[in-house]
């Protein structure tokens, strides 16, 4: 079951390229010359099968939060079950996937031909993002047909774009207007049974106005990878206010990536980074009073070499400047 039309009501435009279909599962013969488990050779597209054998499609959920259709597909000896969910208040489509994979040297991709015109796509990497061309005009462009990425890839034109998110799949290829995510590879060397049996993962399509920065693609990808957990609790007394955050930054271009205990003390480590390529003055607010704070390196060594002298701060917040794509680490001692 594929998507032939996806209309964005908020922005009054069709997302899928006219005459094409999205969420097409494509299987490719994958027999690279060397390093079977790691390499993808450029000729992999020469032998492709579209997985179109749908055994069943049924509505399994329809409520105030989301609606879900379950689609069961069969491919050779493998089965693919997808719960496709559309939310009432979140502009995102989730493809929760469970695969019982029995194939060898077959690579599986999900393809989304979107109605976007751009000669470059953006991909998230650790603590930032990179851009790659969507064409193969030169020999070095041709060699970059598969891109390693973390939680998302994005294709945007001026004023509109589409992000393809994932929770554990890190290979993308985007050529012209077709966005593809690599789901399985099933090599046989060095492990003859690589990628066999059960896989469970989710990828998501997130159409949006403007580019990935203004659209909050990174934060949407975090909400997919780290969903909020709701717990029913009886009323009781407590000391926390109605709205509470352990730590938060006042800049949309700054992501707090790490909050943890220090390796060699009882202090708290906070690591954050800038991902808009924008210089900013940042205020970091804490949910508890600060006794002292130091800037440190990734090994948690104080940068000024003077542990008794900390940064200037107020009771529950402090300010600092951050450079484009800079990573900063702070060590906090709370009262």
C-alpha positions in Angstrom: 0.0 0.0 0.0 1.6 3.3 -1.1 0.6 6.9 -0.9 -0.5 8.4 -4.2 -1.5 11.8 -2.8 -0.6 13.7 0.4 -2.2 17.2 0.7 -0.8 19.6 3.3 -3.9 21.6 4.4 -1.9 24.1 6.5 0.2 25.1 3.5 -2.2 24.3 0.7 0.0 22.1 -1.4 0.5 18.6 -2.6 3.5 16.8 -1.1 3.9 13.9 -3.5 5.1 14.4 -7.0 2.2 14.2 -9.5 1.8 10.7 -11.0 4.1 9.0 -8.5 3.7 7.1 -5.2 5.4 7.4 -1.8 6.5 4.8 0.8 7.4 2.5 -2.1 9.4 -0.4 -0.6 12.2 -1.3 -3.1 14.4 -4.4 -2.9 17.8 -4.4 -4.7 20.3 -7.1 -5.4 23.3 -6.0 -3.3 26.6 -7.8 -4.2 29.5 -5.3 -3.7 32.9 -6.3 -5.0 34.5 -5.9 -1.5 33.4 -5.5 2.2 29.9 -7.0 1.8 28.6 -5.6 5.1 29.8 -2.1 4.6 30.0 -1.2 0.9 27.2 -0.3 -1.5 28.4 -0.3 -5.1 27.0 2.3 -7.5 25.5 -0.3 -9.8 23.1 -1.6 -7.1 20.1 0.0 -8.8 20.5 -2.2 -11.9 18.3 -5.0 -10.4 15.3 -3.8 -8.4 12.0 -5.3 -7.3 9.1 -3.2 -5.9 7.4 -4.9 -3.0 3.8 -4.6 -4.1 2.4 -7.9 -2.7 -0.1 -6.6 -0.1 -1.7 -9.4 1.8 -3.9 -7.2 4.0 -4.7 -3.6 4.9 -7.0 -2.8 7.9 -7.9 0.1 10.2 -6.5 -0.7 13.6 -6.9 2.6 15.5 -9.1 5.7 15.1 -9.2 8.1 18.0 -8.7 11.6 19.2 -4.9 11.3 19.0 -4.2 9.4 15.8 -5.5 7.1 13.1 -3.5 3.9 12.1 -3.7 1.6 9.2 -1.9 -1.7 9.4 -0.5 -3.0 6.1 1.0 -6.5 5.7 3.3 -7.3 2.8 5.0 -10.4 1.6 8.4 -10.5 -0.2 9.9 -13.9 -1.1 10.3 -15.6 2.3 10.0 -12.4 4.3 7.1 -10.5 5.8 6.7 -6.7 6.4 4.1 -5.3 8.7 3.7 -1.5 8.8 1.4 0.6 11.1 1.0 3.9 9.2 -0.2 6.6 11.6 -1.5 10.0 10.9 -1.9 12.3 14.0 -4.6 14.9 14.7 -2.2 17.5 16.0 1.2 16.6 14.8 2.1 17.2 11.1 3.9 13.9 10.7 3.2 10.5 9.3 4.8 7.6 11.2 5.7 4.2 9.5 6.1 1.8 12.4 7.7 -1.2 10.8 8.2 -4.8 11.9 10.1 -7.1 9.4 10.8 -10.8 9.6 13.6 -10.8 7.0 14.9 -14.0 5.5 16.8 -12.7 2.4 20.6 -12.6 1.7 22.4 -9.9 -0.2 19.2 -8.0 -0.7 19.0 -4.3 0.3 15.7 -2.7 1.2 14.8 0.9 0.8 11.7 3.1 1.3 11.3 5.7 -1.5 9.4 9.1 -1.3 9.2 11.1 -4.5 8.3 14.5 -3.2 7.2 17.7 -5.1 10.3 19.7 -4.1 12.9 21.4 -6.3 16.4 21.7 -4.8 19.9 21.0 -6.0 21.0 20.1 -2.5 19.7 18.2 0.6 20.6 18.5 4.3 21.5 15.6 6.5 22.0 15.5 10.3 25.3 14.4 11.6 26.6 14.3 15.2 26.4 17.8 16.6 25.4 19.5 13.3 24.4 18.9 9.7 25.9 18.7 6.2 24.6 19.4 2.7 25.1 17.1 -0.3 24.0 17.6 -4.0 20.9 15.9 -5.3 22.4 15.5 -8.8 25.1 13.4 -10.2 26.7 15.8 -12.7 30.3 15.2 -11.7 32.3 12.1 -10.9 32.6 13.1 -7.2 28.8 13.7 -7.0 28.3 10.3 -8.5 30.5 8.7 -5.8 28.3 10.3 -3.0 25.1 8.4 -3.9 24.6 7.1 -0.3 25.0 9.5 2.7 25.5 8.6 6.3 23.1 10.6 8.6 21.6 10.4 12.0 18.0 11.2 12.8 16.9 13.1 9.7 17.4 14.2 6.1 15.7 17.2 4.5 14.9 18.4 1.0 13.7 22.0 0.9 13.1 24.7 -1.7 12.4 28.3 -0.8 9.4 28.3 1.5 8.6 24.6 1.7 10.3 21.3 2.4 10.0 17.7 3.5 12.0 15.9 6.2 12.5 12.1 6.3 13.0 11.1 10.0 14.1 7.8 11.5 14.8 6.2 14.9 17.6 3.9 14.0 18.4 3.8 10.3 21.3 5.9 9.1 21.7 5.5 5.3 20.0 7.9 2.9 20.1 8.7 -0.8 18.3 11.7 -2.3 18.5 12.1 -6.1 16.6 15.0 -7.6 13.2 14.9 -5.9 13.3 11.2 -4.6 14.2 10.7 -1.0 15.1 7.2 0.1 16.0 5.6 3.4 18.0 2.4 3.6 16.2 -0.1 5.9 18.1 -3.4 5.6 21.2 -4.7 3.8 21.5 -8.4 4.7 25.1 -9.0 3.8 26.6 -12.5 4.1 30.2 -11.6 5.0 31.6 -11.6 7.7 28.2 -12.9 9.1 26.3 -15.2 6.9 23.1 -14.5 8.8 23.4 -10.7 9.0 20.1 -8.8 9.2 18.0 -12.0 9.3 15.0 -12.5 11.5 13.0 -9.7 13.3 13.6 -6.0 12.9 11.5 -3.2 14.5 11.9 0.5 13.7 10.0 3.6 12.7 10.6 6.2 10.1 8.5 9.3 9.5 7.6 11.9 6.8 7.4 15.5 8.0 6.3 18.1 5.4 6.8 21.6 6.6 6.8 25.3 5.6 10.2 27.0 5.2 13.5 25.2 5.6 14.5 22.6 8.2 15.7 25.2 10.6 12.5 27.2 10.8 10.5 24.0 10.7 12.2 22.5 13.8 13.1 19.3 12.0 15.8 18.5 14.6 13.3 18.8 17.5 10.7 16.8 15.6 13.3 14.1 15.1 14.1 14.1 18.8 10.3 13.7 19.6 10.4 10.6 17.4 13.5 9.2 19.0 12.7 10.2 22.6 8.9 10.3 22.9 7.2 11.7 26.0 5.9 9.0 28.4 2.6 9.7 30.0 1.8 8.2 33.5 -1.5 8.3 35.3 -0.9 9.6 38.9 -3.2 10.4 41.7 -3.2 13.9 43.1 -0.6 14.5 45.9 1.5 17.2 47.4 4.8 18.2 45.8 7.4 20.9 45.7 7.8 21.3 41.9 5.9 24.1 40.1 3.3 23.2 37.4 5.9 23.8 34.7 9.4 22.6 35.4 12.5 22.0 33.4 15.8 20.6 34.7 17.7 22.7 32.1 16.7 24.8 29.1 18.3 27.2 26.6 16.6 30.3 25.3 17.9 30.0 21.7 16.1 27.8 19.1 19.4 27.1 17.4 21.0 25.4 20.5 20.3 21.8 21.3 21.1 20.4 24.8 22.4 17.0 23.9 23.8 15.6 27.2 22.8 16.0 30.9 24.6 13.5 33.1 26.7 13.0 36.2 30.4 13.8 35.9 32.8 10.9 35.6 35.0 11.9 38.6 32.7 13.8 40.9 29.1 14.4 41.9 28.9 17.5 39.6 26.5 17.6 36.6 27.7 17.7 33.0 25.7 19.6 30.4 26.8 19.4 26.8 25.1 21.4 24.0 25.7 22.5 20.5 24.7 25.1 17.9 23.2 23.7 14.6 22.0 26.7 12.6 25.5 28.0 11.7 24.6 31.1 13.7 26.5 33.0 16.4 24.3 33.5 19.5 24.2 34.9 23.0 22.7 32.1 25.1 21.1 32.0 28.5 20.9 28.6 30.1 18.3 28.2 32.9 18.4 25.5 35.6 15.7 24.0 37.8 17.9 24.2 40.8 20.2 26.8 42.4 23.8 26.9 41.1 26.8 26.8 43.6 29.5 26.9 40.9 29.9 26.3 37.2 32.9 25.7 35.0 33.4 25.3 31.2 35.2 22.1 30.4 36.4 20.0 27.5 34.9 16.7 26.3 37.1 14.9 28.8 35.5 17.0 31.6 38.7 18.9 32.4 38.2 22.5 33.4 39.4 24.8 30.6 40.8 27.5 32.8 42.8 25.0 34.9 41.5 26.6 38.1 38.8 24.5 39.7 38.2 26.9 42.5 37.3 29.7 40.0 34.0 29.2 38.1 32.0 31.2 35.6 29.9 34.2 36.5 26.3 33.1 37.1 23.1 34.0 38.8 21.1 31.8 41.2 19.5 29.6 38.5 20.9 30.7 35.2 24.1 31.9 33.4 24.9 33.4 30.0 27.6 32.6 27.3 28.3 33.1 23.6 28.4 30.3 21.2 29.9 30.2 17.7 28.4 28.4 14.6 28.4 24.7 15.1 30.3 25.0 18.3 30.1 22.3 21.0 30.2 23.5 24.6 30.4 21.5 27.8 29.7 22.8 31.3 30.3 21.3 34.7 27.8 22.4 37.4 27.8 22.1 41.1 24.3 22.6 42.6 23.5 24.0 46.0 
